[in-house]
Amino acid sequence: MWRSLWRSIDRFSLHYFKYVINELREIKVVDGHNRELVIDLLQSIVELVTYGDRQDPLIFEYFMEYQVLAEFVRVLKISRNSRIEAPLLQYLSIMIQNMNSDHSIYYCFSNDYINNIIGHKFEFGGDLALYYVSFLRAVGNKLNKDTLCLLLKVHGDAVVSFPLYNEALKFAHHGDKMIQTAIRALTLSIYNVSDDMVYQYITTPPVSKYFSDSVSSLSKQFFHLDSLVHDAEMRTSQKKEEILLETDKIVDDLYYLKDMLGIGESRLSRVVTENLLRILIFPVLLPLLQIGQSNGSNLSAVTSFYTVSRLLQVIGGKGMFNSVAEVILYPDMTSSVRDAVQRDSTESNGHAESLLSEMGNVVSSSPETEGAENTSLPTDTVSIKRSGILAHIFSENHSLMLASLFLLFILAETKELHPLLAQMIGLSGMHDMIDVDKNIGNLLGKHMDQILNALLKVLASQPPYSILIQWHTGWFLRKLLICHGKGLSDHNFQLFNTSYQRSRECLQKELDGCWFDHIPEAFRNEWSKCKAALEESSQCKDPLFLLELDVSQQTTDGDATSYFAWQRMVDNVKVFILHLQLKSTIFKGELLDQPLLDSGVFADSSDTHASDDSSASFGSEVALVSGIHCTIAFSNAGIRDIYLIPVSRKTSGKVILAEKHPFRSQRGIVLAIAPLAGLIPKIDKDHPTWLHLQIREFEPKLHKSKVKGHRSGMSNHVADGRWTLGFPNGKACEAARLSILEETRKQRSSVESVLAPLLQNTCHGNLSESEDE
């Protein structure tokens, strides 16, 4: 009997469910006094409904029969500053997410209860927006073509309201990235299950304003990016970081628009494409090509080319490629070509055609465009003899030249471009041509020699441009050489010969630097990466480099630390690899797979004997026969008698400091080791018995993991160390200096032997040979 009195109530029973519902219905107002009780009741209801949906049909039938969802709506309405909204939305989200049966979901979305909760006038503060958007997302995840209609308000055959979509769009540009991402996922879910009536609703004003707002927001981001690029007061390292973050945001937004287009619904694709063309692409391209009048608020030319290039890479599409190409090529396009492109385009839309028609009126009415070559442009940046995109290609500004070429490469390399437009660009090697019309102009083909000349001038410039500029210029050169399919003219060949010899001389100078021992390893490490970078297609190549060219000037010349010396050595190796690969492209039309290094000269650890000093490590024993007696002062151990042992074996070399073994007079214990390269031994002017050695503290292997791209952050380098050794007399000090120099000479000689096949200019013959060879 007593046991039955204390028996616990079954929390997952219909009886308990009825009890909880009755308790909730007794609540007439929700305030701070009963808030916790109400939260507990809501939690219990959600747990029981979820259980009933899966285990007990009677519970869920009672949930439907007695309209329990209406109680959630009522609780929201009777709440008075109780902060009940967040937990209520949270529990509702959990309940909806855990419903499995279509019957359950169908009921929840019926009777307008969900719409009433969605449309409730919340006062968003704190984290409430996160809970609200999470609730919207939970509803969106359960949408399908059958349940979508339950959340619509329809009059006749037209949708007049869609609360879930309308309220979600209010958070589309929220500052919280998590909320933005959730809203984008929700809208894509809606687009994927929408029918004709819904698409008619979302693509018609005022609801369709969301698409123009999204593109306008994207446009503002490009302007903000442009301001970062040209911010003269921002430090270069900070500017690069800010630019990278901003471009990441832009790419995210572009992929969202791409996902919209990927749904494949014609009305949705049309409204997105039209807004991209009208709000972003055409306003950027027309002033850039001097077809329209500037309003003083245009993007800079390089950022403009970056904008269109990035958009084509991410979004693409036959209609987008053809529209951009038509704008760029418009001044040189005949009416027959224009008509043929518009007739054949399966994605042609009236908006693009109307804008192209407007362009025709602008061009024909402009006095400056009566001749194809007379469009006026700033004389300090472009040649006044050329108009349109050619003016930028032949600009004295190398960044602008590369940016305009890059856009043409993207257009020419895609197979979605109309064949007539591809033929007009003239990079036939990048596109499979069909029915080529010899009467159609060839934009780049007829200027190929001049374009190659302009690129080679950048490569052969003296003083040289930064490694970044040289490298990307080489990428363009290789592309054009392959497409051109012909040898260089004599003048261009001489320019490349000059540039090649300079890169070779710069590398040879590194043999006298403090990192000469790492040059072979740099070749092995960088070769495959450089080859892959040269082979990269324009579709995959990140156009961020266009923006980096303006902010990547070398600022480390004259810094003597080993870190910057190492970076300079690696850069010179990269530039020489670039020239070797360009040379191979000129002579053979292909890239070299492996560097031609003499591997037989490398130091092989398998051939090293245990007694060899070159294999010594900290704490090991070494012979003191060749050691030079001296003293050194350690900060924590005072002055100690040691032996200096410089040793080299093939391409490796080190200097050893060893202390005499306490029991073996001819042996010593290694106290310290430093690389032989970079020691630069110098006798102190005031103390002829002191020898100063510079010690490289920077370790490339540890740094390699931090390096990304061509440049890494330069704030993490460490200062070099220095040893000062004391000798009995000046003669012994000089002998030690000469011994170090001799071992360094032997090591350098081995490195030179390794590099000999590359430096002897024997890849494909002499560069001075004629191009006919």
Residue pairs with C-beta under 8 A, 6 or more apart in sequence:
9 15
9 16
10 16
11 44
11 47
11 48
12 47
12 48
12 51
12 55
12 56
14 56
14 58
14 59
14 62
16 44
16 48
17 45
17 48
17 52
17 59
17 62
17 63
18 62
20 41
20 44
20 45
20 48
21 45
21 62
21 66
21 68
21 71
23 41
24 38
24 41
24 42
24 45
24 71
24 75
25 71
27 34
27 37
27 38
27 41
27 75
27 78
28 78
29 78
29 80
30 38
30 75
30 78
30 79
30 80
30 82
30 84
31 79
31 80
31 81
31 82
32 81
32 82
35 82
35 83
35 84
38 75
38 82
38 84
39 84
39 87
42 72
42 75
42 87
42 88
42 91
43 87
43 91
45 68
45 71
45 91
46 91
46 92
46 94
46 95
48 59
49 59
49 60
49 63
49 68
49 95
50 94
50 95
50 98
50 99
51 59
52 58
52 59
52 60
52 62
52 63
53 60
53 98
53 99
53 100
53 101
53 104
54 100
60 104
62 68
64 107
67 111
67 113
69 108
69 111
69 113
69 114
70 111
70 113
72 88
72 92
72 113
72 117
73 113
73 116
73 117
73 120
75 84
75 88
76 84
76 85
76 88
76 117
76 120
77 120
79 85
85 122
85 128
85 131
85 132
86 126
86 127
86 128
86 131
89 117
89 128
89 131
89 132
89 134
89 135
90 131
90 134
90 135
92 117
92 135
92 138
93 131
93 134
93 135
93 137
93 138
95 108
96 105
96 108
96 135
96 138
96 139
96 141
96 142
97 138
97 141
99 105
99 108
99 142
102 146
102 147
105 142
105 147
106 146
106 147
106 150
108 114
109 139
109 142
109 147
109 150
109 151
110 150
114 139
114 151
114 164
115 151
115 153
115 163
115 164
117 135
118 135
118 136
118 139
118 163
118 164
118 167
119 163
119 167
122 128
122 132
124 132
129 171
129 174
129 176
129 179
130 176
130 178
130 179
133 168
133 171
133 174
133 179
133 182
133 183
134 182
136 164
136 167
136 168
136 182
136 183
136 186
137 182
137 185
137 186
139 151
139 164
140 164
140 168
140 185
140 186
140 189
140 190
141 189
143 151
143 189
143 190
143 193
144 193
145 193
145 195
148 190
148 193
148 194
148 195
148 198
151 162
151 163
151 164
152 159
152 161
152 162
152 197
152 198
153 159
153 160
153 161
153 162
153 163
154 160
154 197
157 197
158 197
158 200
158 201
159 197
159 198
159 200
159 201
160 201
162 198
162 201
162 202
162 207
164 186
164 190
165 187
165 190
165 202
165 207
166 207
168 183
168 186
168 187
169 183
169 187
169 210
171 179
171 180
171 183
172 180
172 183
172 184
172 187
172 210
172 213
172 214
173 180
173 213
173 217
174 180
174 183
184 256
184 259
188 259
188 260
188 263
190 198
190 202
191 202
191 260
191 263
191 265
191 268
192 263
194 202
194 265
199 265
199 267
199 268
200 267
201 207
202 208
202 210
202 268
203 211
203 267
203 268
203 270
203 271
208 271
211 271
211 272
211 275
212 275
212 279
214 253
214 256
214 257
214 275
215 257
215 275
215 276
215 279
215 280
216 279
217 253
218 250
218 253
218 254
218 257
218 280
219 279
219 280
219 283
221 246
221 249
221 250
221 253
222 250
222 280
222 284
222 299
222 303
222 307
223 299
224 246
225 243
225 246
225 247
225 250
225 303
225 306
225 547
226 299
226 300
226 303
228 234
228 239
228 242
228 243
228 246
229 239
229 243
229 300
229 302
229 303
229 547
229 550
229 551
230 300
230 550
231 239
234 242
236 551
236 552
236 553
236 555
237 713
237 714
237 715
239 551
240 548
240 551
240 552
243 544
243 547
243 548
243 551
244 544
247 310
247 544
247 547
250 310
251 310
251 314
254 310
254 311
254 314
254 315
255 314
257 272
257 276
257 315
258 314
258 315
258 316
260 268
260 269
260 272
261 268
261 269
261 272
261 273
261 315
261 317
263 269
270 349
270 351
273 317
273 319
273 320
273 347
273 349
273 351
273 352
274 349
274 351
274 352
276 311
276 315
276 320
277 323
277 351
277 352
277 355
278 351
278 355
280 307
280 311
281 308
281 311
281 320
281 323
281 324
281 327
282 327
282 355
283 298
284 298
284 299
284 304
284 307
284 308
285 291
285 304
285 308
285 324
285 327
285 328
286 292
286 327
286 359
287 293
287 294
287 295
287 298
288 298
288 301
288 304
288 305
288 392
289 327
289 328
289 330
289 331
289 387
289 388
289 389
290 368
290 375
290 376
290 377
290 387
290 388
290 391
291 327
291 330
291 331
291 359
291 362
291 363
291 388
292 359
292 362
298 304
299 307
301 381
301 392
301 400
301 403
302 399
302 400
302 403
302 546
302 547
302 549
302 550
303 547
305 392
305 400
305 403
305 404
305 406
305 407
305 543
305 546
306 403
306 543
306 544
306 546
306 547
308 324
308 407
309 403
309 406
309 407
309 410
309 543
309 546
310 543
311 320
312 320
312 321
312 324
312 407
312 410
312 411
312 414
313 410
313 539
313 543
316 414
316 416
317 347
317 416
318 345
318 346
318 347
318 416
318 417
319 345
319 347
319 348
319 349
319 352
321 411
321 414
321 416
321 417
322 341
322 345
322 347
322 348
322 416
322 417
322 418
322 421
323 352
323 356
324 407
324 411
325 411
325 417
325 418
325 421
325 424
325 425
326 333
326 338
326 341
326 352
326 356
326 421
327 356
327 359
328 388
328 389
328 407
328 408
328 411
329 421
329 424
329 425
329 443
330 356
330 359
330 360
330 363
330 388
331 363
331 369
331 372
331 375
331 387
331 388
332 372
332 388
332 424
332 441
332 443
333 424
334 440
337 420
337 421
337 424
337 440
338 356
340 420
341 418
341 420
341 421
342 348
342 353
344 418
345 418
363 369
368 374
368 375
368 376
369 375
369 387
372 387
373 385
373 386
373 387
374 387
375 387
375 388
375 391
376 384
377 384
377 387
377 391
381 395
381 396
381 397
381 400
382 391
382 392
382 394
382 395
382 396
382 400
383 391
383 394
383 395
386 393
386 394
389 404
389 407
389 408
389 443
390 443
390 447
392 400
392 401
392 403
392 404
393 401
393 404
393 405
393 408
393 447
393 451
393 454
394 401
394 450
394 451
394 454
395 401
395 404
398 458
398 465
398 469
398 473
398 549
399 546
399 549
399 550
401 454
401 455
401 458
402 472
402 473
402 476
402 546
402 549
403 543
403 546
405 451
405 476
406 476
406 538
406 541
406 543
406 546
408 425
408 427
408 443
408 444
409 427
409 430
409 476
409 479
409 538
410 538
410 539
411 417
411 421
411 422
411 425
412 422
412 425
412 426
412 427
412 430
412 431
413 427
413 430
413 431
413 537
413 538
413 539
414 431
414 539
415 431
415 432
417 431
419 431
419 433
419 434
419 435
419 436
420 437
420 440
422 428
422 430
422 431
422 433
423 433
423 436
423 437
423 440
423 442
424 440
424 441
424 442
424 443
425 442
425 443
425 444
426 442
426 443
426 444
426 445
426 446
426 448
427 444
427 445
427 479
427 480
427 483
428 436
428 445
428 483
429 482
429 483
429 484
429 485
430 479
430 483
444 451
448 480
448 484
449 489
449 492
451 480
452 477
452 480
452 481
452 484
452 488
452 489
452 492
453 489
453 491
453 492
453 495
455 473
455 476
455 477
455 480
456 477
456 492
456 495
456 496
456 499
457 495
458 465
458 469
458 470
458 473
459 470
459 473
459 474
459 477
459 495
459 496
459 499
460 495
460 496
460 498
460 499
460 502
462 502
464 470
464 502
465 473
466 552
466 553
466 554
467 554
467 571
467 574
467 575
467 710
468 545
468 548
468 549
468 552
468 710
468 711
469 549
469 552
470 575
470 578
471 533
471 574
471 575
471 578
471 710
472 545
472 549
474 534
474 578
474 579
474 581
474 582
475 533
475 534
475 536
475 541
477 582
478 534
478 581
478 582
478 585
478 591
479 538
481 488
481 582
481 585
481 586
482 585
482 589
487 493
487 586
487 771
487 772
488 496
488 586
488 771
489 771
490 771
493 767
493 771
496 582
496 583
496 586
496 767
497 767
497 768
499 579
500 579
500 582
500 583
500 767
501 767
503 572
503 575
503 576
503 578
503 579
504 576
504 579
504 759
504 761
506 572
506 575
506 576
507 519
507 572
507 573
507 575
507 576
507 755
507 759
508 759
509 572
510 516
510 519
510 568
510 569
510 572
510 573
511 519
511 748
511 751
511 752
511 755
513 565
513 568
513 569
513 678
514 562
514 565
514 677
514 678
514 680
514 694
514 696
515 562
515 565
515 566
515 569
515 677
515 678
515 696
516 569
516 677
516 747
516 748
516 751
517 651
517 652
517 653
517 675
517 676
517 677
517 747
517 751
518 566
518 569
518 677
518 700
519 569
519 573
519 751
519 755
520 597
520 602
520 651
520 751
520 754
520 755
522 569
522 570
522 573
523 573
523 577
523 595
523 597
523 755
523 758
524 595
524 597
526 570
526 573
526 574
526 577
527 577
527 594
527 595
530 574
530 577
530 578
530 581
531 581
531 591
531 592
531 593
534 578
534 581
534 591
535 591
552 711
556 564
556 567
556 568
556 714
561 698
561 717
561 719
561 720
562 678
562 696
562 697
562 698
562 720
563 698
563 714
563 717
563 718
564 714
564 717
565 678
566 698
566 700
567 714
574 710
576 758
577 595
580 592
580 595
580 758
580 763
581 591
581 592
583 763
583 764
583 767
584 590
584 591
584 592
584 763
584 764
585 591
586 771
587 763
587 764
587 765
588 764
592 763
595 758
596 757
596 758
596 762
596 763
597 754
597 755
597 757
597 758
598 753
598 754
598 755
598 756
598 757
599 754
601 650
601 651
601 750
601 753
601 754
602 650
602 651
602 754
603 614
603 649
603 650
603 651
603 652
603 750
604 650
605 615
608 614
608 615
608 649
609 615
611 623
612 649
613 622
613 623
613 626
613 645
613 647
613 656
614 647
614 648
614 649
614 652
614 653
614 654
616 622
616 647
616 654
616 656
616 670
616 673
617 670
617 673
618 670
618 671
618 672
618 673
619 669
619 670
620 669
620 670
621 661
621 664
621 667
621 668
621 669
621 670
622 645
622 656
622 658
622 667
622 668
622 669
622 670
623 666
623 667
623 668
624 643
624 645
624 658
624 660
624 666
624 667
624 668
625 666
626 645
626 647
627 643
627 644
627 645
627 658
627 668
628 643
628 644
628 645
628 727
628 732
628 735
628 736
628 739
629 641
629 642
629 643
629 727
629 728
629 732
630 641
630 642
630 643
630 644
630 691
630 725
630 726
630 727
630 728
630 732
630 736
631 639
631 640
631 641
631 642
631 725
631 726
631 727
632 639
632 640
632 642
632 657
632 723
632 724
632 725
632 726
633 639
633 640
633 724
634 640
640 659
640 671
641 659
641 660
642 657
642 658
642 659
642 671
643 657
643 658
643 659
643 660
643 668
644 655
644 656
644 657
644 725
644 736
644 739
645 655
645 656
645 657
645 658
645 668
646 653
646 654
646 655
646 656
646 676
646 739
646 740
646 742
646 743
646 744
647 653
647 654
647 655
647 656
647 676
647 743
648 654
648 676
648 743
648 744
648 746
648 747
648 750
650 747
650 750
651 747
651 750
651 751
651 754
652 747
653 675
653 676
653 677
653 743
653 744
653 746
653 747
654 673
654 674
654 675
654 676
655 673
655 674
655 675
655 676
655 679
655 693
655 740
655 743
656 670
656 672
656 673
657 670
657 671
657 672
657 673
657 723
658 668
658 669
658 670
658 671
659 668
659 669
659 671
660 667
660 668
661 667
661 668
661 669
672 723
674 693
674 695
674 696
674 721
674 723
675 695
675 696
676 740
676 743
676 744
676 747
677 696
677 744
677 747
677 748
678 694
678 695
678 696
679 693
679 694
679 695
679 740
679 744
680 693
680 694
681 691
681 692
681 693
681 736
681 737
681 740
681 741
682 691
682 692
682 737
683 690
683 691
683 692
683 730
683 733
683 734
683 737
684 690
684 691
684 692
684 724
688 730
688 733
689 726
689 727
689 728
689 729
689 730
689 732
689 733
690 724
690 725
690 726
690 727
690 733
691 724
691 725
691 727
691 733
691 736
691 737
692 722
692 723
692 724
693 722
693 723
693 724
693 725
693 740
694 720
694 721
694 722
695 720
695 721
695 722
695 723
696 720
696 721
697 718
697 719
697 720
697 721
698 717
698 718
698 720
703 712
703 716
706 712
706 713
706 716
725 736
727 733
727 736
752 759
761 767
765 773
